């Protein structure tokens, strides 16, 4: 069993001590195995929509001797997971739009006791916008670099409150690009994409300028 890379390590750091875990899109089940082995989680559900990655996950669980603590489950998003068996839900390695869809289709998404640990591979701004519009609050956000790519991880909970945010908030979230170099690298990637988009729409140029000012550069 290998250790976690920096992306999964950051996800792991957001999980509460003693929380029962759901890892959606688990693939090799590295995250639930690590969390259960380290005593962070007493039990976990490792879920995937496809049988092949789920079988890889089961192999990891078996090799770690954790089959009594970790259940692998074929599940489309969270459809095969009950709210009374999990506390913290990790959805990592997917696009922001898909993560939004999975949460939106979850029967227990509006339980304020649940914590959502979200790691979008793309379009994090659409995920943050969706969370804000649907009554979720971002409690914490951080970034890391893995394989020379910069990723963000979001910790969110349902509050039922929808707040008016600035047009820059979906790109910035709770990051601090002025003081954190990794956060700045993540926001700079947004700026670069917006500069390219601005060739067809000047509105994106204004967003890029606003983000650049937020970085302090």
N, C-alpha and C positions, 0 to 999 in steps of 0.2 A: 504494500500500500504506500503510494507516494504521498508526500506532503501537499498542502494546498498551494496553488500559485497565488500571487498577490491579489488577483481579482476575487477568487473564492475566499481568501483570507479576510478581505475587507467585508465580504458578505457575512462571514462567520462572526466577525467582531460586532455586528449589529444584532445578533441573536441573543435574547435574554437568558440568563442563567436559569435553568430549570424548565425552560419552555419546551413543549412538545412541538416538533418541527414537521412542516411539510415542505419538501423540496420538489418544486414543479419543473419538469424538464430536466430530470436528474442526470441523465446519461450514465456516467460511471458511478454515481452515488458517492463521489469523493467527499462532498460536503456533509451529508448526514453521518457518514462513517466517522469522519474526523470529529464532529460535534459530539457524537455519542461516545466515542473512544476517549475524548478529553473530559467527559463528565459534564459537559454543558447542557446537553439534552438527554432526558431519561428515555425517550423513545422518538421515533421519526417515521414518516411515510415518505418513501422515495418514489415519485410518480413520473411517468412519461407516457406520451400518447402513442409511441411506437414500441413494438415488442423487442426489437433488436437492442436499442440502447438500454431498455429495461433489463434485458438478460445480462448485459454487461454490468449493470448496477447490482444485480443479484449476485453475480460472481464476486464483486468487490465486497459486498456484505458478508458472503459466506467465508471468503478468505480472511476477513477481519474477525470472524467468530461473533458477529453481532446480529444474527438472524432472529434472536429473541427480542431485540430492541428495535430493529429496523424492518419495516414491511415494504416490499416493492409492490407497486400497484399500477396496472394499466389504467390510465385516466386521461381524458381529454380536458386539459386544464385542471380545474378543481372539481369537476363533475363527479369524480369517484371518491371524493374526500369529504368526510363529515366535519361540521364545525366543532362538534364536541370532542374531537380527537386531536386537534391541533391548536396551538397558540400563536406561533410565529410561522409565517409563510414566506419562503424564498422563491422568487421567480427571477431566474437569472439566465443570461445568454440568449435572449430573444429581443426582437424589435419592440420599441415603445408602444406601437399601435397594438401589437398582439398581446402584450402585457395588460394594456388597458382593457382589451376585450375579455381576457381571462378573468380579471377582477370584476368587470361588469356583469359577467355571467355567473358569478359565485353567489350562492344562496346566503352565505354568512358574511359577505363583504362588509356589511354595515354594522357588524359587531365591534363596538369601540374598544373592546379588550384585545382584539387581534392586532398584531403588528405585521406590516408588510415590508419585506426587504426586497427591493427591486433593483435589478441591474440590467438596464436596457443597453443592447449592443448598438442600436441606432435610434434616432429620433427621440432622444430623451426629452426634448422640449414638448413633444406631443403628449408624452406620458405625464409630465408635470402639469401641463395645461388641463388634461383630463382629470387628474387627481383634484386639482383646485375647483374645477367646475362640478365635481361630483361629491363634494363634502369631505374630502380627505385633507389632512394637514401633514405637511412634511416636517417631521420631528428632527431629522438630522440628514445630512448629505455629505458625502466625502468622495474623493477620487483616488485612483491608483494607476500605476503603469504596469502592464503585463505584456510581454512580447513586443515591447516598444509601442504599444497602443495605450491610449489613455481612456479609462472607463470611469463612470460614476455609479455610486450605489446610493439608493434613496431609502430612508426609513419613514414609513407613513402609517397613519392611523385614521380611522373614520371618526369624524366629529359631527358631521351633518351640517357644518357651517361652510358656506361658499363666500369667499372674500374676493373683492376686486383687487387684482394684482396689476402691477405695471406690465407693459408689453415686453419688458426685458426679463421678467421673472421666469417664464418657461425656460429660458436659456441659462439663467443664473441660479435659480432655485435658492438653496441655502448655502451656496458656495461663497468663498471669500477670496476672489482672485487677486485682490490687492496685497494680501499678506501670505497666501499659500501658493507656492510655485506650481504644484500639481494641479490645483484648481485653475490657475491661470492658463496652464497648458490646455486643459479641457475647454475652457471658454474661448481660447484662441482658435481652437478647431471649429467652434461655432462661427467665429468671425470669418474665418477663411471660407467656409461654406456659404455664408451670407454674402460675402463679396462676389463670389461666383454667381449666385442667384441674382444679385443686383444688376447684372448686365441686362436682365430682362424685366426687372421691376425695381424701381428706385426705392421703394419702401424698405427693401432688404438692406440697402446701403445705410439708411437711417438707423436700423437695428444694429448693424455692424458698428457704426460710429458710437452708439450708446453703450454697447458692450466693451468697446475699446476704452472708453472713458471709465467704465466700471473697473477695468483691470488696473488703471492708473498708469498705463503706458503711454 
